[in-house]
Amino acid sequence: MMESPLLKHLDGYIGGEWARTASGQSFEVFNPATQSVIAEVASMEEADIHRAIAEAKQALRLTQPYDLETRRGWLEGIRDALKENREEVGRILCMEHGKPLKEAQGEADYAAGFFDYCAKYIDHLAPHTIPEQPKNATWTIHYRPIGVSGLITPWNFPIGMIAKKLSAALAAGSPTIIKPAAETPLTMIALFSLMHEKLDLPKGMVNLVMGKSSMIGRILCESPDVPMISFTGSTEVGRTLMQNSTGWVKKLGLELGGNAPFIVFDDADLDAAADHLMANKFRGGGQTCVCANRIFVHDDVAEAFGQKLAERVNALAVGDGMKEGTDIGPLINKGGFDKVRRHVEDALSKGGTLVAGKQPGELSGQDLYYPPTVIDGITREMACSQEETFGPLVPMARFQSEDEVIDAGNDTEFGLAAYVFTGDEARAQRVIGGLRFGHVGWNTGTGPTPEAPFGGMKASGIGREGGIEGLMEYVEPQTVPRGQ
């Protein structure tokens, strides 16, 4: 079993106290690198979820909300705690997720950045009076906390994803009920340990519930006391949350699936494009919704680009994320491994050419380490074109014209992230303007940052996280005209 000063409690957290469920039920957490059990954490019951909602409702203050400086102090406190404990938070994250230790510690820094940004820009939530005086009145706009918010996070960024949501919710003064993924609850427990030890938050301001996702999600959707739900995960689950919450007309923040195109034109710097693709695609072992899932390369440079990729991919070290020198860790579970294997087998069976990696038949399937793989000759009919692989597969398709690749890039229900590499600014503007994606990198494979809004179009979601736009997600503007 894993030991850590940040994991003294393996329970939920309700009303400012660690909360063990009455039944004593628990579930196991595995290290994907070894497939061994590293912890057993509390699996909470319906009564626990309802109690968390009640405690959060008690913490909500509308008539005399927590002032901006108090909220700024909360945000700065969490930022500092994450920075001071980045090594241990990263170690816990590495052990339960599998991503390399340096990458996991970098995620702790990334998370701290969201709390820092909201602390710096929280003054945008101060009331302001408009300069005009329509209808012979003075008009003031206040930003009131939306109320109790349910925050549901995925396993692929255990600390990064909650930071996006919690930072904005605390800036707004909105109490939260947080549900981490069953695969990676330990990083969240570590965060709650830091908040419990380092901050003087009002009781019920932050609550942690763990257990059966369908039960917890249903209660949050059905409760009239939870007007806001923020979820990052699959589009399928996002649609379920939308359906289950219609009775109360809740506000939803949804960051859902992706199927990102990565477009390389014939005038692109091929070495730079290859380097950016490597950093983009293999972060978290390819288990991110913003990583490139469909690589489109102009036919004139496809052979050269494929060779550059093969050289880089063949140099990657795959192994336990806790071992120095590891570039790619294991996939999260057997289901994830099998999906990558299925996509590779499907592409090769339909005419794809293996440029780097192994034939699926060479893999034992006894561990969760899938070798990074590059396949050329990808077509629309292949599974990797239609589905999000969520693994270390680089599927290359070829194109010849701008219109062709814009149509191909948009040929998906998703619209989260895309990437365009070209040295022609006019072409870049045309292509980017034609792509229906909320985030489009030009000559960069970078993903989200705390300073800018991030979110999807189409079936990739609703709302934004990060930037001033994200800061506004957990408030309700209240307009107050005052007569002369």
C-alpha positions as CSV (number, residue, x, y, z in Angstrom):
1,M,0.0,0.0,0.0
2,M,1.1,3.5,-0.7
3,E,2.2,5.8,2.1
4,S,2.3,9.6,2.0
5,P,1.9,12.4,4.6
6,L,-0.9,13.7,2.3
7,L,-2.8,10.4,2.4
8,K,-3.4,10.0,6.1
9,H,-7.1,9.9,5.4
10,L,-8.6,7.8,2.6
11,D,-12.1,9.1,3.2
12,G,-14.5,11.6,1.8
13,Y,-14.5,15.2,3.1
14,I,-17.8,16.8,4.1
15,G,-18.5,20.0,6.1
16,G,-14.9,20.6,6.9
17,E,-14.2,17.1,8.3
18,W,-13.0,13.8,7.0
19,A,-16.0,11.6,6.5
20,R,-16.0,7.8,6.4
21,T,-19.2,6.3,5.0
22,A,-21.4,4.5,7.5
23,S,-21.2,1.2,5.5
24,G,-17.4,1.2,5.5
25,Q,-17.5,0.2,1.8
26,S,-14.4,1.0,-0.2
27,F,-12.8,0.5,-3.6
28,E,-9.3,-0.3,-4.7
29,V,-6.9,2.0,-6.5
30,F,-4.3,0.5,-8.8
31,N,-0.9,1.5,-10.0
32,P,-1.1,0.9,-13.8
33,A,2.7,0.5,-14.0
34,T,2.6,-2.6,-11.8
35,Q,-1.2,-3.3,-11.8
36,S,-0.9,-3.7,-8.0
37,V,-3.3,-2.2,-5.4
38,I,-1.9,0.9,-3.8
39,A,-4.9,2.1,-1.7
40,E,-8.4,1.4,-0.7
41,V,-10.6,4.5,-0.5
42,A,-14.1,5.2,0.8
43,S,-17.0,4.4,-1.5
44,M,-19.7,6.7,-0.4
45,E,-23.5,6.2,-0.2
46,E,-26.5,8.3,-1.2
47,A,-26.9,9.7,2.3
48,D,-23.3,11.0,2.2
49,I,-23.9,12.8,-1.1
50,H,-27.1,14.4,0.3
51,R,-25.2,15.5,3.4
52,A,-22.5,17.0,1.3
53,I,-25.1,19.0,-0.6
54,A,-26.7,20.2,2.6
55,E,-23.3,21.3,4.0
56,A,-22.4,23.1,0.8
57,K,-25.7,24.9,0.9
58,Q,-25.0,26.0,4.5
59,A,-21.7,27.5,3.3
60,L,-23.3,29.6,0.6
61,R,-23.6,33.3,1.4
62,L,-25.7,35.5,-0.8
63,T,-26.8,38.4,1.3
64,Q,-23.3,38.9,2.7
65,P,-20.9,37.1,0.4
66,Y,-17.3,36.4,1.2
67,D,-15.4,39.5,0.1
68,L,-12.9,39.5,-2.7
69,E,-9.9,39.7,-0.5
70,T,-11.0,36.7,1.5
71,R,-11.5,34.7,-1.7
72,R,-8.2,35.9,-3.1
73,G,-6.6,34.5,0.1
74,W,-8.1,31.1,-0.5
75,L,-6.8,31.0,-4.0
76,E,-3.3,32.1,-3.1
77,G,-3.2,29.6,-0.2
78,I,-4.0,26.7,-2.5
79,R,-1.5,28.0,-5.1
80,D,1.3,28.1,-2.5
81,A,0.4,24.7,-1.0
82,L,0.6,23.1,-4.4
83,K,3.9,24.7,-5.2
84,E,5.4,23.7,-1.9
85,N,4.2,20.1,-2.2
86,R,4.6,19.7,-6.0
87,E,7.1,16.8,-5.6
88,E,4.8,14.7,-3.3
89,V,1.6,15.6,-5.2
90,G,3.4,14.6,-8.4
91,R,4.6,11.3,-6.9
92,I,1.1,10.4,-5.9
93,L,-0.2,11.4,-9.3
94,C,2.5,9.3,-11.0
95,M,1.7,6.2,-8.9
96,E,-2.0,6.2,-9.6
97,H,-2.0,7.5,-13.2
98,G,1.3,6.2,-14.6
99,K,2.5,9.3,-16.4
100,P,6.3,10.0,-15.9
101,L,7.2,11.7,-12.6
102,K,8.5,14.9,-14.1
103,E,5.3,15.3,-16.1
104,A,3.2,14.6,-13.1
105,Q,5.1,17.3,-11.1
106,G,4.7,19.6,-14.0
107,E,0.9,19.0,-13.8
108,A,1.0,20.2,-10.2
109,D,2.7,23.4,-11.4
110,Y,0.0,23.8,-14.1
111,A,-2.7,23.4,-11.5
112,A,-1.2,26.1,-9.3
113,G,-1.3,28.4,-12.3
114,F,-5.1,28.4,-12.3
115,F,-5.3,29.4,-8.7
116,D,-2.7,32.1,-9.3
117,Y,-4.5,33.5,-12.3
118,C,-7.9,33.7,-10.6
119,A,-6.3,35.3,-7.6
120,K,-4.7,38.0,-9.8
121,Y,-7.8,38.7,-11.8
122,I,-10.6,38.2,-9.2
123,D,-11.2,42.0,-9.3
124,H,-13.1,41.4,-12.5
125,L,-15.9,40.0,-10.2
126,A,-16.2,43.3,-8.3
127,P,-19.5,45.1,-8.9
128,H,-19.4,47.9,-11.4
129,T,-21.6,50.8,-12.5
130,I,-22.2,51.4,-16.1
131,P,-21.4,55.0,-17.4
132,E,-24.8,55.4,-19.0
133,Q,-28.0,56.2,-17.0
134,P,-30.8,54.8,-19.1
135,K,-34.4,55.3,-17.9
136,N,-33.2,57.9,-15.5
137,A,-31.5,55.3,-13.2
138,T,-28.0,54.3,-12.1
139,W,-27.2,50.8,-13.2
140,T,-24.9,48.5,-11.1
141,I,-24.0,45.0,-12.0
142,H,-23.1,42.5,-9.3
143,Y,-21.6,39.1,-9.8
144,R,-23.3,36.7,-7.4
145,P,-22.1,33.2,-6.7
146,I,-24.2,30.7,-8.8
147,G,-24.6,28.5,-5.8
148,V,-23.5,25.0,-4.9
149,S,-21.6,23.5,-7.8
150,G,-20.9,19.8,-8.6
151,L,-17.5,19.3,-10.1
152,I,-16.8,16.0,-11.8
153,T,-13.3,15.3,-13.0
154,P,-11.5,12.7,-15.2
155,W,-8.5,10.5,-14.5
156,N,-6.2,11.8,-17.2
157,F,-5.3,15.1,-15.4
158,P,-6.1,14.4,-11.7
159,I,-4.9,17.7,-10.4
160,G,-5.0,19.9,-13.5
161,M,-8.7,19.4,-14.2
162,I,-9.9,20.2,-10.7
163,A,-7.8,23.3,-10.6
164,K,-9.6,24.7,-13.7
165,K,-12.9,24.3,-12.0
166,L,-12.2,24.8,-8.3
167,S,-10.2,28.0,-8.8
168,A,-13.1,29.7,-10.6
169,A,-15.7,28.4,-8.2
170,L,-13.8,29.6,-5.1
171,A,-13.2,33.0,-6.8
172,A,-16.9,33.3,-7.2
173,G,-17.7,32.2,-3.6
174,S,-19.5,29.1,-4.8
175,P,-19.3,26.0,-2.6
176,T,-18.4,22.8,-4.3
177,I,-19.0,19.1,-4.2
178,I,-16.1,17.4,-6.0
179,K,-16.2,13.9,-7.5
180,P,-12.9,12.5,-8.8
181,A,-12.5,9.6,-11.2
182,A,-12.4,6.2,-9.5
183,E,-9.0,5.5,-11.2
184,T,-7.3,8.5,-9.6
185,P,-8.8,9.6,-6.3
186,L,-5.6,9.8,-4.4
187,T,-4.3,13.1,-6.0
188,M,-7.7,14.7,-5.0
189,I,-7.4,13.4,-1.4
190,A,-3.9,15.0,-1.3
191,L,-5.3,18.3,-2.4
192,F,-8.0,18.1,0.3
193,S,-5.4,17.3,2.8
194,L,-3.5,20.5,1.9
195,M,-6.7,22.6,2.0
196,H,-7.6,21.1,5.4
197,E,-4.1,21.8,6.8
198,K,-3.2,25.1,5.2
199,L,-6.4,27.0,4.7
200,D,-9.2,28.3,6.9
201,L,-12.1,27.6,4.5
202,P,-15.7,27.9,5.7
203,K,-17.1,24.5,6.6
204,G,-18.9,23.0,3.6
205,M,-17.1,25.3,1.1
206,V,-15.3,22.3,-0.4
207,N,-16.6,18.7,-0.2
208,L,-15.1,15.5,-1.5
209,V,-17.3,12.5,-2.5
210,M,-16.1,9.3,-4.0
211,G,-17.8,6.1,-5.2
212,K,-20.3,5.0,-7.9
213,S,-20.3,7.7,-10.6
214,S,-23.8,7.0,-11.9
215,M,-25.3,7.4,-8.4
216,I,-23.4,10.5,-7.5
217,G,-24.0,12.1,-10.9
218,R,-27.7,11.3,-10.7
219,I,-28.1,13.0,-7.2
220,L,-26.2,16.1,-8.3
221,C,-28.4,16.3,-11.4
222,E,-31.7,15.8,-9.5
223,S,-30.9,18.1,-6.6
224,P,-32.6,21.6,-6.8
225,D,-29.8,22.8,-4.4
226,V,-27.1,22.2,-7.1
227,P,-27.7,24.7,-9.8
228,M,-24.3,24.2,-11.6
229,I,-22.5,21.1,-12.8
230,S,-19.1,21.1,-14.4
231,F,-17.9,17.9,-16.0
232,T,-14.8,16.9,-18.0
233,G,-15.0,13.6,-19.7
234,S,-16.7,11.7,-22.5
235,T,-19.4,13.2,-24.7
236,E,-21.6,10.1,-23.9
237,V,-21.6,11.0,-20.2
238,G,-22.0,14.7,-20.9
239,R,-25.2,13.9,-22.8
240,T,-26.4,11.8,-19.9
241,L,-25.8,14.7,-17.5
242,M,-27.7,17.1,-19.8
243,Q,-30.7,14.7,-20.0
244,N,-30.7,14.1,-16.3
245,S,-30.6,17.8,-15.3
246,T,-33.3,19.1,-17.6
247,G,-35.9,19.2,-14.8
248,W,-34.1,21.9,-12.9
249,V,-32.7,24.0,-15.9
250,K,-29.2,23.8,-14.5
251,K,-26.2,25.6,-15.8
252,L,-23.7,23.1,-17.3
253,G,-20.0,23.4,-18.0
254,L,-18.9,20.6,-20.2
255,E,-15.5,19.8,-21.6
256,L,-16.1,16.6,-23.6
257,G,-14.5,14.4,-26.2
258,G,-12.0,15.4,-28.9
259,N,-10.8,14.2,-32.2
260,A,-8.0,16.7,-32.9
261,P,-6.6,17.2,-36.4
262,F,-2.9,18.1,-36.7
263,I,-2.3,19.6,-40.2
264,V,1.1,19.9,-41.7
265,F,1.3,21.8,-45.0
266,D,4.2,21.5,-47.5
267,D,5.7,24.8,-46.5
268,A,5.9,24.0,-42.8
269,D,9.1,23.6,-40.8
270,L,9.0,19.8,-40.7
271,D,11.4,19.4,-37.8
272,A,9.5,21.9,-35.7
273,A,6.2,20.3,-36.6
274,A,7.5,16.9,-35.7
275,D,8.9,18.1,-32.4
276,H,5.5,19.8,-31.5
277,L,3.6,16.7,-32.5
278,M,5.8,14.5,-30.2
279,A,5.2,16.8,-27.3
280,N,1.5,17.1,-28.0
281,K,0.7,13.5,-28.9
282,F,2.6,11.6,-26.2
283,R,1.8,13.8,-23.2
284,G,0.1,11.5,-20.7
285,G,0.8,8.6,-23.1
286,G,-1.6,10.1,-25.6
287,Q,-4.5,9.9,-23.1
288,T,-5.6,13.5,-23.4
289,C,-8.6,15.0,-25.2
290,V,-6.5,17.7,-26.8
291,C,-3.7,15.6,-28.2
292,A,-3.6,15.0,-32.0
293,N,-5.8,12.1,-33.0
294,R,-5.7,12.6,-36.8
295,I,-2.5,13.7,-38.5
296,F,-3.0,15.2,-42.0
297,V,0.3,15.7,-43.9
298,H,0.6,17.3,-47.4
299,D,1.4,14.6,-49.9
300,D,4.6,16.3,-51.1
301,V,6.2,16.1,-47.6
302,A,4.5,13.0,-46.1
303,E,7.4,10.6,-46.7
304,A,9.9,13.0,-45.2
305,F,7.7,13.9,-42.3
306,G,7.0,10.2,-41.5
307,Q,10.7,9.5,-41.4
308,K,11.3,12.4,-39.0
309,L,8.5,11.0,-36.8
310,A,9.8,7.5,-36.9
311,E,13.3,8.6,-35.7
312,R,11.8,10.5,-32.7
313,V,9.3,7.8,-31.8
314,N,11.8,5.0,-31.9
315,A,13.9,7.0,-29.4
316,L,11.2,7.1,-26.8
317,A,11.7,5.2,-23.6
318,V,8.5,3.3,-22.4
319,G,8.3,2.2,-18.8
320,D,7.4,2.9,-15.1
321,G,6.9,6.6,-14.7
322,M,8.8,6.5,-11.4
323,K,12.0,5.5,-13.2
324,E,14.3,8.2,-14.4
325,G,14.5,8.5,-18.2
326,T,11.0,7.3,-18.8
327,D,9.2,9.2,-21.6
328,I,5.9,7.3,-21.7
329,G,4.2,5.4,-19.0
330,P,1.5,2.7,-19.1
331,L,-2.0,3.2,-20.2
332,I,-4.6,3.6,-17.4
333,N,-6.2,0.2,-17.7
334,K,-6.8,-2.9,-19.9
335,G,-9.7,-1.3,-21.7
336,G,-7.5,1.6,-22.8
337,F,-4.8,-0.8,-24.0
338,D,-7.2,-2.9,-25.9
339,K,-8.7,0.1,-27.6
340,V,-5.3,1.2,-28.9
341,R,-4.5,-2.3,-30.1
342,R,-7.9,-2.5,-31.9
343,H,-7.3,0.8,-33.7
344,V,-3.8,-0.3,-34.8
345,E,-5.1,-3.7,-36.0
346,D,-8.0,-2.1,-37.8
347,A,-5.7,0.5,-39.6
348,L,-3.2,-2.2,-40.7
349,S,-5.9,-4.5,-41.9
350,K,-7.4,-1.8,-44.1
351,G,-4.2,-0.9,-45.9
352,G,-2.2,1.3,-43.4
353,T,1.6,1.0,-43.3
354,L,3.5,0.6,-40.1
355,V,6.1,3.3,-40.0
356,A,7.2,2.9,-36.3
357,G,6.2,0.6,-33.5
358,K,5.3,-3.1,-33.3
359,Q,2.8,-5.3,-35.0
360,P,-0.1,-6.0,-32.5
361,G,0.8,-9.7,-32.6
362,E,4.2,-9.0,-31.1
363,L,2.6,-7.7,-27.9
364,S,2.0,-10.0,-25.0
365,G,-1.0,-7.9,-23.6
366,Q,0.1,-8.9,-20.1
367,D,1.1,-5.3,-19.1
368,L,-0.4,-1.9,-20.0
369,Y,2.6,-0.6,-21.9
370,Y,1.6,0.1,-25.5
371,P,4.6,1.1,-27.7
372,P,4.3,4.4,-29.5
373,T,3.2,3.7,-33.0
374,V,3.1,5.6,-36.4
375,I,0.9,4.4,-39.2
376,D,0.8,6.0,-42.7
377,G,-2.0,5.6,-45.3
378,I,-4.9,6.3,-42.9
379,T,-8.3,6.7,-44.5
380,R,-11.7,7.9,-43.2
381,E,-13.1,4.4,-42.9
382,M,-10.6,3.4,-40.3
383,A,-11.6,3.4,-36.6
384,C,-8.8,5.7,-35.6
385,S,-10.3,8.4,-37.9
386,Q,-13.8,8.1,-36.4
387,E,-13.0,7.5,-32.7
388,E,-10.7,9.1,-30.2
389,T,-7.9,6.6,-29.7
390,F,-6.7,8.0,-26.3
391,G,-3.3,6.3,-26.6
392,P,0.2,6.5,-28.3
393,L,-0.9,6.0,-31.9
394,V,0.0,8.5,-34.6
395,P,-2.2,7.9,-37.6
396,M,-1.1,9.8,-40.7
397,A,-3.4,10.7,-43.6
398,R,-2.4,12.6,-46.7
399,F,-4.0,15.6,-48.4
400,Q,-3.3,17.9,-51.4
401,S,-5.5,21.1,-51.0
402,E,-6.7,23.5,-48.3
403,D,-10.3,22.8,-48.9
404,E,-9.7,19.1,-48.8
405,V,-8.0,19.2,-45.4
406,I,-10.4,21.7,-43.9
407,D,-13.3,19.4,-44.8
408,A,-11.4,16.4,-43.5
409,G,-10.5,18.2,-40.2
410,N,-14.1,19.1,-39.6
411,D,-15.4,15.6,-40.5
412,T,-16.1,14.8,-36.9
413,E,-18.8,15.6,-34.4
414,F,-16.1,17.0,-32.1
415,G,-14.6,20.4,-32.0
416,L,-12.2,20.7,-29.1
417,A,-8.6,21.3,-30.4
418,A,-6.8,21.4,-33.7
419,Y,-3.3,22.3,-34.9
420,V,-2.1,23.9,-38.1
421,F,1.5,24.1,-39.3
422,T,2.3,26.4,-42.2
423,G,4.7,29.3,-42.9
424,D,2.1,31.2,-44.9
425,E,0.1,33.6,-42.7
426,A,-2.7,34.1,-45.2
427,R,-3.2,30.3,-45.5
428,A,-3.1,29.9,-41.7
429,Q,-5.9,32.5,-41.3
430,R,-8.0,30.8,-44.0
431,V,-7.6,27.4,-42.6
432,I,-8.0,28.3,-38.9
433,G,-11.1,30.3,-39.7
434,G,-12.6,27.3,-41.5
435,L,-11.9,24.8,-38.6
436,R,-14.8,24.5,-36.1
437,F,-12.6,23.9,-33.0
438,G,-12.5,26.0,-29.8
439,H,-8.7,25.8,-29.7
440,V,-6.5,26.0,-32.8
441,G,-2.7,26.1,-32.5
442,W,-0.7,27.7,-35.3
443,N,2.8,26.4,-35.5
444,T,2.5,25.1,-32.0
445,G,1.1,22.0,-30.4
446,T,0.4,23.6,-27.1
447,G,-2.8,22.9,-25.2
448,P,-4.7,25.0,-22.6
449,T,-3.1,27.7,-20.3
450,P,-4.7,29.4,-17.2
451,E,-4.5,32.7,-18.9
452,A,-6.8,31.9,-21.9
453,P,-10.3,30.5,-22.3
454,F,-10.5,26.8,-23.3
455,G,-13.4,24.8,-24.4
456,G,-15.1,23.0,-27.3
457,M,-17.5,23.6,-30.1
458,K,-20.1,21.1,-31.4
459,A,-20.2,17.9,-29.3
460,S,-17.0,18.8,-27.5
461,G,-18.8,20.8,-24.9
462,I,-20.3,24.0,-23.4
463,G,-18.6,26.8,-21.6
464,R,-15.0,27.8,-21.1
465,E,-12.3,27.2,-18.4
466,G,-9.3,29.6,-18.0
467,G,-9.0,33.2,-18.8
468,I,-11.5,35.9,-17.8
469,E,-14.2,33.9,-19.5
470,G,-13.6,30.9,-17.2
471,L,-13.6,33.2,-14.2
472,M,-17.2,34.1,-15.0
473,E,-18.5,30.5,-15.2
474,Y,-19.6,30.3,-11.5
475,V,-21.3,33.7,-11.1
476,E,-24.7,35.0,-12.0
477,P,-24.8,38.7,-13.1
478,Q,-27.4,40.6,-11.1
479,T,-28.4,44.0,-12.6
480,V,-29.6,46.6,-10.1
481,P,-31.0,49.9,-11.5
482,R,-31.4,52.6,-8.9
483,G,-33.9,55.4,-9.4
484,Q,-32.8,59.1,-8.9
